[in-house]
Amino acid sequence: MKQLFDTFRAHSLELLPNLKERYGLLLRRDLVSAKLLAKDGQLLLEYTVTDKDHYSFDNKVITNSLTLTADIDEGLNVQQSIFDNARYLVEELSPVKLAKMANLFDESAAAVIINYQRG
């Protein structure tokens, strides 16, 4: 994983390069951003995809913003730094949980990831 520096107090952190490093071709091809945000005492995962009809970077659409809580996974904690939460989300969170909570994966890849747990 690329080094994430905690030398300042950040409120937003781009995760897409790190997610690409871990998941590669399993991610949606139209995904242009995946950010972890710390805002108003909450952790949010916000991801952006290109417009499916035009595939132009001028037509970005925020498709979802998820509130991340300990109910989703006990490793996520709003009291920790955004960097610790980002490391956990990218490096330690189960791919099955990530596939279930966010539409970051290609449709067929998400189905394989989720069904793998059942098998």
C-alpha positions in Angstrom: 0.0 0.0 0.0 1.2 3.5 -0.8 2.3 5.3 2.4 -0.4 7.5 4.0 1.2 10.3 6.0 -0.5 11.5 9.2 1.5 14.7 9.4 -1.6 17.0 9.4 -5.2 16.8 10.3 -7.0 15.8 7.1 -10.7 15.5 6.6 -10.7 13.8 3.2 -8.5 11.1 1.8 -8.5 9.6 -1.8 -8.4 5.8 -1.6 -8.7 4.9 -5.2 -5.0 4.4 -5.9 -4.8 2.1 -2.9 -7.9 0.2 -3.8 -6.6 -0.3 -7.3 -3.4 -1.7 -5.9 -5.3 -4.2 -3.8 -8.2 -5.1 -6.0 -7.1 -4.2 -9.5 -9.5 -5.3 -12.3 -12.2 -6.3 -9.8 -13.1 -2.6 -9.4 -15.6 -0.9 -11.6 -14.0 0.5 -14.7 -16.0 3.7 -14.5 -14.9 4.5 -10.9 -12.9 7.7 -10.9 -12.7 8.5 -7.2 -13.3 6.8 -3.8 -12.8 9.1 -0.8 -12.9 8.6 2.9 -14.3 11.7 4.6 -14.4 12.6 8.3 -17.2 15.1 8.7 -19.4 16.2 11.6 -18.2 13.2 13.7 -19.0 10.7 11.0 -16.9 8.6 8.6 -18.2 8.7 5.0 -17.2 6.7 2.0 -18.0 8.7 -1.2 -17.4 7.3 -4.6 -17.7 8.9 -8.0 -18.2 7.2 -11.4 -18.3 8.6 -14.9 -21.6 9.1 -16.7 -22.5 5.7 -18.1 -24.0 7.3 -21.3 -21.1 9.6 -22.1 -18.0 8.3 -20.4 -16.6 11.7 -20.2 -14.7 13.1 -17.2 -16.8 16.3 -17.7 -19.9 14.2 -16.6 -18.9 13.0 -13.2 -21.7 11.8 -11.0 -21.5 11.1 -7.3 -23.5 7.9 -7.0 -23.3 7.3 -3.3 -22.1 8.5 0.0 -22.2 5.9 2.8 -21.9 6.5 6.5 -19.4 4.1 8.0 -20.0 3.0 11.6 -18.9 0.3 14.0 -22.2 -1.5 13.2 -20.8 -2.1 9.7 -17.4 -3.3 11.1 -15.9 -2.9 14.5 -12.5 -1.8 13.0 -14.0 1.5 11.9 -13.9 4.1 14.5 -14.6 7.8 14.2 -12.3 8.5 17.2 -9.3 7.2 15.1 -7.5 9.3 12.6 -8.8 9.3 9.0 -5.5 7.6 8.1 -6.0 4.7 10.5 -9.5 4.2 9.2 -8.3 4.4 5.6 -5.6 1.8 6.3 -8.2 -0.5 7.8 -10.7 0.0 5.0 -8.2 -0.8 2.3 -5.9 -3.3 4.0 -7.9 -5.2 6.6 -11.7 -4.9 5.8 -13.0 -8.1 4.4 -13.6 -7.8 0.6 -17.0 -9.4 1.2 -18.0 -6.6 3.6 -16.7 -4.0 1.2 -18.6 -5.5 -1.7 -21.8 -5.6 0.3 -21.6 -2.1 1.6 -20.4 -0.2 -1.5 -20.8 -0.5 -5.2 -17.1 -0.2 -5.9 -16.7 -3.5 -7.7 -17.6 -4.6 -11.2 -21.0 -6.4 -11.0 -19.6 -9.9 -11.8 -16.6 -9.4 -9.5 -18.9 -8.4 -6.6 -21.1 -11.5 -7.1 -18.0 -13.7 -7.1 -16.6 -12.0 -3.9 -20.0 -12.3 -2.1 -20.6 -15.9 -3.2 -17.1 -16.9 -2.3 -17.9 -16.5 1.3 -20.9 -18.8 1.0 -18.9 -21.6 -0.6 
